[in-house]
Amino acid sequence: MHLITFSFPTKILYGAGAVGALAGQLEAMGVRRPLVVTDSGLLRTGAFGRLRAALGPGDEGAGWHLFSGVHPNPVEADVTEAAAAYREHRCDAVIALGGGSPLDVGKAVRLFGKRPELDLAAFDYRDDWSGLAPFIAIPTTAGTGSEVGRSSVVTLAATNRKKVIFHPELLARLVILDPELTRDLPPALTAATGADALTHCIESFTCPVFHPMCDGIALEGIRLVVEALPIAFRDGANLEARGKMLMAAAMGAVAFQKDLGACHSLAHPLSTVCGLHHGLANAVCLPPVLRFNAGRRPGLYRRVGVACGLDVQRASDADADASAIGFLEEFLAGLGLGRRLRDLGVAERHLDELTAQAFADGCHRTNVVPVTAADLRALYLEVF
């Protein structure tokens, strides 16, 4: 029998005001000089102000230091420049504040602390990466779940393609889920990041890898998104809804240690080639992928429909799928995410490159049914 490893080791502090406990947590870890990794837009937010208050004086001599040069879709230079700041200030830990981009960069920075000459394009999972500096992840969006993930996704300069850098040692030593830090997230970004969490939960649940623990987490994550995302979208100050979305995002990322599916293979190139926000790209591509999968595996989305609150237990397989997919399509449209690619700056001339990159992307290999390059192109055209 094939052996499978189950692992849920991340320490999480959850609740409004949780970031206030950061200084004590750093002291317990023996951290004296952390590098804070974030993007420039966050420097003007209440979330960064709360982090600064929790850390105390810094960025001058002793104390913490700041790198705020992360791009919305992180590129290789973000990691190498942050690593240079880490070395220059003799830092001993990394704190990443923000969405998936700063979190991904923050994880990868520590690789250079162990191996300064590293070429990210040649990263090898099999090398010894033990003993990396502590990493503390503090998300300000509820979508990627990168805070509990074992991978970093960065666009390489040489290929302009996303590189997934995966290793268990990249896991955070501590995750802080503080809904106070997400209350200022604008509605459109709340919706897009929430759609990312929803897609993670759905694709991980239907991924054929055996992992019933992740399946249960994914279904509960779907339920939380359906319950909380419309509230957070309408009322950003609702901390209960914000907190539930943070949990749903983390649950989606825990669940997709199973892996993902074709929607993510379609979404990744839309970010690298056309600059679309990853969550928005997922929201646009999700309905056609659901229809494609259901047409080949009837009844696939019955339990997804139940998690959405639909009464589909006694429905036929086709009707259960149609109800679930129809609900999700209306749900996304109600959040302003029912868009067409041509309205988002994607041109017909992009289709060949998008299709090539989507087929080269590994996520579709664990789609619940096989997909070809022609299938992926047809799915793009369905929402073009």
HELIX and SHEET records of a PDB file:
HELIX    1   1 ALA A   18  ALA A   21  5                                   4    
HELIX    2   2 LEU A   22  MET A   29  1                                   8    
HELIX    3   3 SER A   40  ARG A   44  5                                   5    
HELIX    4   4 GLY A   46  LEU A   55  1                                  10    
HELIX    5   5 GLU A   76  GLU A   88  1                                  13    
HELIX    6   6 GLY A  100  LYS A  114  1                                  15    
HELIX    7   7 LEU A  120  ALA A  122  5                                   3    
HELIX    8   8 SER A  146  VAL A  148  5                                   3    
HELIX    9   9 PRO A  168  LEU A  170  5                                   3    
HELIX   10  10 PRO A  179  THR A  182  5                                   4    
HELIX   11  11 PRO A  187  THR A  206  1                                  20    
HELIX   12  12 PRO A  212  ARG A  234  1                                  23    
HELIX   13  13 LEU A  239  ALA A  255  1                                  17    
HELIX   14  14 ALA A  262  CYS A  274  1                                  13    
HELIX   15  15 HIS A  278  ARG A  296  1                                  19    
HELIX   16  16 ARG A  302  ALA A  307  1                                   6    
HELIX   17  17 ASP A  317  GLY A  334  1                                  18    
HELIX   18  18 LEU A  341  LEU A  344  5                                   4    
HELIX   19  19 GLU A  348  HIS A  350  5                                   3    
HELIX   20  20 LEU A  351  ALA A  360  1                                  10    
HELIX   21  21 GLY A  362  THR A  366  5                                   5    
HELIX   22  22 ALA A  373  GLU A  382  1                                  10    
SHEET    1   A 6 ILE A  12  TYR A  14  0                                        
SHEET    2   A 6 LEU A 174  LEU A 177  1                                        
SHEET    3   A 6 PHE A 135  PRO A 139  1                                        
SHEET    4   A 6 ALA A  93  GLY A  98  1                                        
SHEET    5   A 6 PRO A  34  VAL A  37  1                                        
SHEET    6   A 6 HIS A  65  PHE A  67  1                                        
SHEET    1   B 2 SER A 151  THR A 155  0                                        
SHEET    2   B 2 LYS A 162  PHE A 166 -1                                        
END                                                                             
